[in-house]
């Protein structure tokens, strides 16, 4: 029916608030709380009416958005880095990736967003317990904490945001990342 039966929920200002199931989107539509901005090709049929499957809905009233802090986890580091090794730039499945400490823990590096990057096993072994400068390996991008909308952008995996969502999420995606000054 749809890419995952999910609907992007927008505030009245067109700011993404979250992702809801299509059932919740239909309920909000029937209650008169949202309008359908974009639809999938599929249709929902009942005895007396037919409605297009909502892909993006917008609330009529403004809702104050709570700031979400993304949890530091291996999977979230991979998603932030687009499942790419930050040393060689190659893309890998999650099972073939590792988390690397830019400044090794043995040298005082901590478990922070700014000190963890995605690395393939060969690059991680090559770097070893050294800093990128000591190993003569450059980072592709300076690591940083992901924005609050990162889960919405990567909910379907890297590069798989449903087509109707793209124009609403694009302004909130991280800007082109500055090259790391390492």
PyMOL commands that set and color helices and strands:
alter all, ss='L'
color gray80, all
select helices_A, chain A and resi 22-30+74-80+94-96+105-107+121-127+150-153+163-172
alter helices_A, ss='H'
color red, helices_A
select strands_A, chain A and resi 6-10+16-21+34-45+50-59+97-101+116-120
alter strands_A, ss='S'
color yellow, strands_A
deselect
rebuild
show_as cartoon
